[in-house]
Amino acid sequence: DQRLDFYQQPIAGGGPQPLLVFVHGGGFSGGNESIAIGVAQWQDALARGWSIASIQYRLSPATCDALGQADHPIYPGQVHDLSLALQFLRQRASAWNLDASKIALYGKSAGGCLATWVALAADHAGLADGVGHGLELSTRARAVHNGGGPTDWTYDNPHAPADNDYFGVYPHCAGSVLPTQSTLLEASSFWQ
């Protein structure tokens, strides 16, 4: 169930506004696009003329099962969801008074990982959404802020509990089978 929340305040001069795209955290298996828009950081961004979009991406199988969803998305489904959200927002830039050349990504935890991956990976222009809607629009961002998200899945964390492989996200991000080294490199924004 991919969706987004969109926030915008009219600004003096009325020109197209830059866009801050927020990607929530939750270990790839929880969280949603709802943000506390009254929080000072969001109010400050709106007052400075930024529009804000907060996106929802497909969650890991563990949460999808609990929600009764039929599909079991795994990596790179979440990356595609963020890429498609960027294309959707660019498609509506004129109607929503957005400057499509000034898009920044901001993600926390798992969202920081996804934001960084999309920012550093090759442009996904032309990516199909699974139901035949391919958009020939860029997925590039001008800036990215990673708020504590992992960037290198190949790093063997010596401080992680023995039963918690790579922060416990393998089942969420890569499926129930441990991925190969090449899959880990592909999923690591550090190596993009």
N, C-alpha and C positions, 0 to 999 in steps of 0.2 A: 504494500500500500504506500506508494511514493506520493508525497505531497509536500507542500511548502507553505510557510507563513510569510507574508510580505508586509513590511512596514515602511511608511513614507510620510514625511511631513513636507508641506509646501515650503519652499525657501524663497528668499528675496531674489529677484531676477528670473526665477522660474526656469532656468536652463536644465538640461539633463543632469541627473544626479549620479555620482559614483555609487557603486553597489558593494556592500559587505555581505558575503555569503557565509553564514554560520553553519558548521557541521557539528552536531552533538556527539558527545562521548557515550560510553556505556559498554565498553568491552566488545563491541560489534554485536552484542546480543541484547542490549537494552537501550533505553532512552527514546526520545522522540523530538520532533522539531519544535515543540512548545518552549518558548523562552519567557522569562519574566521581563517583559518589555519595560516595566517600570524601573528596572535596575538602572543605576546611574550610568554605567558604561553604554547601554543601549540608548538612553535618553541623550547622552552627550553626542553620540554618533549621529542621531537623528537631527539634533540641534545644529550640528556642523554641516548639514546638507547631505548626509549619506542616507541612502535607502538600505534596508536590511531585508534579506531573505534567509530564512532558517529552514533547512531541508530535512526531510525524513528519507532514510535509505533502508533497503531491505536488511533485516536483522538475521542473525545466525540461526541455524536450525534449532538450537535449544529453546530460544524464545519463540521462534515461529511455531514450533509444536505446541507450546503453551497457549499461544494465541489462536490455535486451530487453523493456521494458514496451511494450504495444501502444498505449496512449493517449499523447497529447502535451499535457499540461495547460499552460495558460498563464493569465496573470492573467485573472480573479480567483480561479482554482482554489485557490491557496494560502490566500487570505483565507477562502474558504468552508471549507477544511479546519480552520483554526483556530477559526472560528465553530462548526462542527459538533462539534469537540472540547470546546468550552466547554459546549455543550448536552448532550453525552454525560456530562460530569462533573457537571453540575447534575442530570441525571436520576438519577445514582447517589449523590447527596450523602447521602441518609439511610443507604443501605447501607454507604457508605464513611466515615461519620462526618465529613462535610464541612459547613462553614458556607457554603452557596451564595450568601450575601450578602457574603462576604469572599473574593473572588477577585482576585488580582493577576497581571498578565502581566509577564514578563521575557524580553526577546529580545536576542540579540546579532547585529549586522550585519543580514543579510537578515531574521533572526528579529525584530530590533528594529523593522525597517520594518513587518513584518506585525503585530506586537503593537501598535504605535502606531496603525496603520491601523484595526484592529478596535476599539481603545479609543476612537478619536475618531469613527468612522463611526456611522451609524444602527444601531440594534439589528437584528440579523438573525433575530429570533425567527420561527420558521416556515420557515426555510430548509430546503429539501429536500436530501437527500444524494446525489441522482442515482439512487438505487434505490428511491425512493418513501417514504423515512423522513423525513417532516417533523416536526420537534420544535418545539412551541410554547413553547420556553424561551428566556430571554434570553441574549444573547451579550455582555452588558455586563461590564466589569471595574471594580473600585473603584480600581485603581491600575495604572500601567504604567511600566516602566523600559526605555528604549531604549538598549541598549549599542552605540552606534556605527552604527546603521542609518540609511539615507537616509530623508529625510522629504519632500523636494521634488524630484520627477522633472523639473520644469520648469526647474530651475537648470542653466545651461550651465557646467560646471566648466572654467575656463580652464587648470587644471593637469593635466587628464586628457590622456593621449596622444591624438593626432589620430585614431587608428584605434579608440579606445575610447569610443564614444558613451555618455555618462551612466554611467560606471563599468562599461561592457560588459554591462549587464543587460537591455538591450532584447530581445535574442533570448530570454532566459530568462523575463522577466517579461511581455512584451507580444507575443511571437510574433516571426516573422522579418521582418515589415514594420515600419518605424518607425511608431510610433503618432502619432495626431493630438494637437494641443494639448489637446483635451477629454479624451482618454484619459489623457494625462499628469496632468492635474489630478485626474481620478478616482482615479488610482493613487497620488497624493501625500497622505500622511496630514496633511501640513502644511495642506492646503486643505480638510480635512474639517470 
